[in-house]
Amino acid sequence: MTLMVLFLLAALWAVYLASWFRGRSERSVNSISSFNKHLSVLERTSPARRGLPAVQTHTSRATVTPLYGPAPVVGRRPGTMTVSEARRRRRDVLFVLGGAALVTLLLAVVAGGIFVWMQVLADVLLLTYAGLLVRTQQLAAERRTKVRYLASPVGMAAEPAYYLPRSASAN
């Protein structure tokens, strides 16, 4: 029984450390740029006027570097993901569910009991998620085949559909 508990703890720590190391390699370790990024987020949420820093800082240097981050991408709402970010997140979730199914399978073989039910739950979650991924891919493929963009007429100047009448009070 203690061997099983130790094995379970070791497996959980291995999964946690693997995800932690992978996350560390993807992130920047530059603390100054990270601080500036966090500060710019705080400045954007302040009630101060737009474009001006909320707090005036005094530095001994002749030039002051702005603490604002890069300009937001036009046409992209905050909190939305790019296609590559969504694909990476889906892959990570799939790997975590697959790892959980594998670990619970090993525990069900070694210990049995409640781990069999945990194995069944992990399998159901994995198969459900895989089914949702397949359905999402099928919908995207169907959308690509059905949606056709109309070409703009070449050589024709775009004319307004109507002219707004001027009122007598507009003069």
C-alpha positions as CSV (number, residue, x, y, z in Angstrom):
1,M,0.0,0.0,0.0
2,T,2.8,2.5,0.9
3,L,4.6,1.6,-2.3
4,M,1.5,2.5,-4.3
5,V,1.1,5.8,-2.5
6,L,4.8,6.6,-3.1
7,F,4.4,5.7,-6.8
8,L,1.4,7.9,-7.1
9,L,3.2,10.8,-5.5
10,A,6.2,10.3,-7.7
11,A,4.0,10.3,-10.8
12,L,2.2,13.4,-9.8
13,W,5.5,15.2,-9.0
14,A,6.9,14.1,-12.4
15,V,3.9,15.5,-14.2
16,Y,4.1,18.8,-12.3
17,L,7.8,19.2,-12.7
18,A,7.6,18.4,-16.4
19,S,4.9,21.1,-17.0
20,W,6.9,23.5,-14.8
21,F,10.1,23.1,-16.8
22,R,8.3,23.3,-20.1
23,G,6.6,26.5,-19.0
24,R,9.9,28.0,-17.8
25,S,11.6,27.3,-21.2
26,E,8.8,29.1,-23.1
27,R,8.7,32.2,-20.9
28,S,11.2,35.0,-20.8
29,V,13.4,35.2,-17.6
30,N,14.1,38.9,-18.0
31,S,12.7,40.3,-14.8
32,I,13.0,43.9,-15.9
33,S,10.9,43.4,-19.1
34,S,8.4,41.4,-17.0
35,F,8.1,44.2,-14.5
36,N,7.6,46.8,-17.3
37,K,4.9,44.6,-18.8
38,H,3.1,44.3,-15.5
39,L,3.5,48.1,-14.9
40,S,2.1,48.9,-18.3
41,V,-1.0,46.8,-17.6
42,L,-1.5,48.6,-14.3
43,E,-1.1,52.0,-16.0
44,R,-3.7,51.1,-18.6
45,T,-6.2,50.3,-15.8
46,S,-5.7,53.6,-13.9
47,P,-8.2,56.5,-14.1
48,A,-5.4,58.8,-15.4
49,R,-5.7,60.4,-18.8
50,R,-4.9,58.2,-21.8
51,G,-1.4,58.4,-23.1
52,L,0.1,60.0,-20.0
53,P,1.7,58.0,-17.2
54,A,-0.3,57.8,-14.0
55,V,2.8,58.5,-11.8
56,Q,5.5,60.9,-12.8
57,T,8.9,59.4,-12.2
58,H,12.2,61.2,-11.6
59,T,15.3,59.6,-13.0
60,S,18.9,60.8,-13.1
61,R,19.2,59.8,-16.8
62,A,18.7,62.4,-19.5
63,T,16.4,60.2,-21.5
64,V,13.4,58.4,-20.1
65,T,12.4,55.2,-21.7
66,P,8.6,54.7,-21.9
67,L,7.2,51.9,-19.7
68,Y,4.4,51.2,-22.2
69,G,4.5,47.8,-23.9
70,P,4.0,47.2,-27.6
71,A,0.9,48.6,-29.1
72,P,-2.1,46.2,-29.2
73,V,-2.7,44.4,-32.4
74,V,-5.4,46.2,-34.4
75,G,-8.5,44.1,-34.8
76,R,-7.8,41.7,-32.0
77,R,-9.8,41.9,-28.8
78,P,-7.9,41.5,-25.5
79,G,-8.2,38.0,-24.2
80,T,-8.5,36.3,-27.6
81,M,-6.0,33.7,-28.7
82,T,-4.1,33.3,-31.9
83,V,-4.5,30.1,-33.9
84,S,-1.1,28.9,-32.8
85,E,-1.8,29.6,-29.1
86,A,-5.1,27.7,-29.3
87,R,-3.4,24.8,-31.0
88,R,-0.7,24.7,-28.3
89,R,-3.4,24.8,-25.6
90,R,-5.3,22.0,-27.2
91,R,-2.2,19.9,-27.5
92,D,-1.3,20.5,-23.8
93,V,-4.7,19.5,-22.6
94,L,-4.6,16.4,-24.8
95,F,-1.2,15.4,-23.3
96,V,-2.4,16.0,-19.7
97,L,-5.5,13.9,-20.3
98,G,-3.4,11.2,-22.0
99,G,-0.9,11.2,-19.1
100,A,-3.7,11.0,-16.5
101,A,-5.2,8.0,-18.4
102,L,-1.8,6.3,-18.5
103,V,-1.0,7.0,-14.8
104,T,-4.5,5.8,-13.7
105,L,-4.1,2.7,-15.9
106,L,-0.8,1.8,-14.1
107,L,-2.4,2.4,-10.7
108,A,-5.5,0.4,-11.6
109,V,-3.3,-2.5,-12.7
110,V,-1.1,-2.3,-9.6
111,A,-3.6,-1.4,-6.9
112,G,-7.1,-1.9,-8.3
113,G,-10.0,-0.7,-6.2
114,I,-10.9,3.0,-6.6
115,F,-8.2,3.5,-9.2
116,V,-10.2,1.4,-11.7
117,W,-13.0,4.0,-11.5
118,M,-10.4,6.8,-11.8
119,Q,-9.1,5.0,-14.9
120,V,-12.7,4.9,-16.4
121,L,-13.2,8.6,-15.6
122,A,-9.8,9.5,-17.2
123,D,-10.7,7.4,-20.3
124,V,-14.1,9.1,-20.6
125,L,-12.6,12.5,-20.3
126,L,-9.9,11.7,-22.9
127,L,-12.3,10.2,-25.4
128,T,-14.8,13.1,-24.9
129,Y,-12.1,15.7,-25.5
130,A,-10.7,13.8,-28.5
131,G,-14.3,13.7,-29.9
132,L,-14.7,17.4,-29.4
133,L,-11.4,18.0,-31.2
134,V,-12.5,15.9,-34.1
135,R,-15.8,17.7,-34.3
136,T,-14.1,21.1,-34.2
137,Q,-11.8,20.0,-37.1
138,Q,-14.7,18.7,-39.1
139,L,-16.6,22.0,-38.7
140,A,-13.5,24.0,-39.7
141,A,-13.1,21.9,-42.8
142,E,-16.8,22.2,-43.7
143,R,-16.5,26.0,-43.2
144,R,-13.5,26.1,-45.5
145,T,-15.3,24.2,-48.3
146,K,-18.6,26.2,-48.0
147,V,-17.5,29.7,-47.5
148,R,-16.5,31.5,-50.7
149,Y,-15.3,35.1,-50.7
150,L,-16.6,37.3,-53.6
151,A,-14.0,39.0,-55.7
152,S,-14.2,42.7,-56.0
153,P,-15.0,44.0,-59.5
154,V,-11.8,45.1,-61.2
155,G,-11.8,48.6,-62.7
156,M,-15.1,49.7,-61.2
157,A,-15.0,52.6,-58.8
158,A,-17.1,52.1,-55.7
159,E,-20.0,54.6,-55.8
160,P,-22.1,55.4,-52.9
161,A,-25.5,53.7,-52.9
162,Y,-27.3,56.9,-52.1
163,Y,-26.5,60.5,-51.3
164,L,-27.6,62.1,-48.1
165,P,-29.9,65.0,-48.7
166,R,-28.7,68.3,-47.1
167,S,-31.2,70.0,-45.0
168,A,-31.8,73.7,-45.1
169,S,-30.6,74.1,-41.5
170,A,-27.2,72.6,-42.3
171,N,-26.0,75.8,-44.0
